[in-house]
């Protein structure tokens, strides 16, 4: 049982780190694709925007629940995967995301004097980092602790 729990914990950590980093890495296509005025969006642009929202919601959901809500695990397995250490790591991840957002706001405010970013672009950038940072921080903390 312990070996299976270790394997599931490792899989959760890899999925969160990979999806969080990929979410950040793929922001450039989102920025360039969704910059057109809303009135001229094609169907594919709506699908692209919906994909962005669904991916962000999935990252938030996986971090908040451990993603084992739908996987039919036994209550003992779920309890072992969501122990006190995991809860502490989630709190750490949420704090890291909060401080990243605060730092990002300061950086964007400072850069606003030298760039012509719109409010929409700045919020989209902050949202992307605010979603990805807790997932990556959680995965890093779990790896650091050998969970």
Legacy VTK file of the C-alpha trace (Angstrom):
# vtk DataFile Version 3.0
C-alpha trace
ASCII
DATASET POLYDATA
POINTS 147 float
0.000 0.000 0.000
2.808 2.408 0.888
4.494 1.789 -2.445
1.264 2.624 -4.302
0.809 5.803 -2.265
4.386 6.871 -2.992
3.799 6.262 -6.691
0.560 8.301 -6.676
2.211 11.111 -4.727
5.099 11.181 -7.185
2.675 11.220 -10.127
0.760 14.128 -8.581
3.997 16.039 -8.088
5.143 15.451 -11.682
1.756 16.395 -13.148
1.569 19.629 -11.148
5.133 20.674 -11.994
4.802 19.802 -15.679
1.396 21.405 -16.139
2.376 24.518 -14.187
5.560 25.073 -16.182
3.829 24.270 -19.483
1.055 26.705 -18.573
3.658 29.449 -18.173
5.639 28.449 -21.247
2.572 28.493 -23.482
1.447 31.979 -22.518
3.067 33.548 -25.586
0.584 31.911 -28.004
-2.282 32.943 -25.734
-1.050 36.527 -25.712
-0.599 36.792 -29.465
-3.727 34.861 -30.376
-6.170 36.646 -28.088
-5.010 40.209 -28.716
-7.495 40.858 -31.500
-10.609 42.858 -30.633
-13.410 40.685 -29.296
-15.699 41.583 -32.198
-13.405 39.939 -34.771
-12.772 36.702 -32.884
-13.347 33.543 -34.850
-14.762 30.331 -33.393
-11.263 28.969 -32.938
-10.348 31.996 -30.790
-13.270 31.288 -28.468
-12.128 27.673 -28.195
-8.580 28.854 -27.498
-9.784 31.193 -24.732
-11.968 28.441 -23.265
-8.944 26.137 -23.261
-6.971 28.728 -21.315
-9.734 28.964 -18.709
-10.223 25.188 -18.469
-6.481 24.585 -18.097
-6.240 27.210 -15.355
-9.272 25.746 -13.573
-7.764 22.268 -13.828
-4.516 23.430 -12.222
-6.401 25.117 -9.394
-8.631 22.060 -8.930
-5.727 19.610 -8.884
-3.852 21.662 -6.324
-6.900 22.174 -4.133
-8.147 18.580 -4.123
-5.163 16.433 -4.980
-7.035 15.383 -8.155
-8.156 12.119 -6.636
-11.791 13.113 -6.386
-12.750 11.226 -9.545
-10.207 8.434 -9.494
-12.097 6.011 -7.240
-9.391 5.663 -4.637
-10.164 4.104 -1.301
-10.729 6.425 1.676
-7.488 5.160 3.224
-5.516 6.058 0.102
-7.101 9.514 -0.081
-6.341 10.077 3.597
-2.719 9.035 3.098
-2.336 11.299 0.061
-3.897 14.263 1.864
-2.096 14.037 5.186
-0.884 16.922 7.371
2.341 17.302 5.399
0.408 17.647 2.145
-1.891 20.234 3.734
1.166 22.167 4.959
2.679 21.989 1.468
-0.557 23.332 -0.035
-0.531 26.239 2.421
3.087 26.920 1.458
2.135 26.834 -2.228
-0.747 29.261 -1.724
1.541 31.627 0.208
4.146 31.400 -2.556
1.465 32.219 -5.114
0.260 35.173 -3.073
3.749 36.639 -2.703
4.486 36.024 -6.371
1.365 38.001 -7.253
2.359 40.834 -4.935
5.851 40.915 -6.447
4.374 40.726 -9.935
2.122 43.690 -9.226
5.126 45.733 -8.099
7.145 44.719 -11.173
4.299 45.448 -13.579
3.660 48.789 -11.918
7.335 49.700 -12.278
7.440 48.514 -15.886
4.239 50.358 -16.764
6.297 53.536 -16.976
8.351 52.050 -19.820
5.921 49.739 -21.637
2.557 50.155 -23.286
0.868 47.123 -21.717
-2.861 47.315 -21.446
-4.668 46.438 -18.247
-5.932 43.238 -19.889
-2.392 42.111 -20.744
-1.117 42.851 -17.252
-4.010 40.983 -15.620
-3.589 38.015 -17.954
0.111 37.832 -17.093
-0.580 38.078 -13.361
-3.291 35.444 -13.648
-0.972 33.054 -15.477
1.752 33.358 -12.856
-0.800 33.274 -10.037
-2.186 29.969 -11.285
1.108 28.292 -12.187
3.228 29.384 -9.233
1.312 27.524 -6.496
1.331 24.318 -8.568
5.080 24.513 -9.164
5.782 25.528 -5.545
3.703 22.609 -4.250
5.533 20.148 -6.497
8.893 21.582 -5.462
8.071 21.382 -1.764
6.847 17.799 -2.116
10.032 16.865 -3.981
12.195 18.602 -1.407
10.593 16.539 1.326
10.874 13.324 -0.634
7.134 12.745 -0.589
LINES 1 148
147 0 1 2 3 4 5 6 7 8 9 10 11 12 13 14 15 16 17 18 19 20 21 22 23 24 25 26 27 28 29 30 31 32 33 34 35 36 37 38 39 40 41 42 43 44 45 46 47 48 49 50 51 52 53 54 55 56 57 58 59 60 61 62 63 64 65 66 67 68 69 70 71 72 73 74 75 76 77 78 79 80 81 82 83 84 85 86 87 88 89 90 91 92 93 94 95 96 97 98 99 100 101 102 103 104 105 106 107 108 109 110 111 112 113 114 115 116 117 118 119 120 121 122 123 124 125 126 127 128 129 130 131 132 133 134 135 136 137 138 139 140 141 142 143 144 145 146
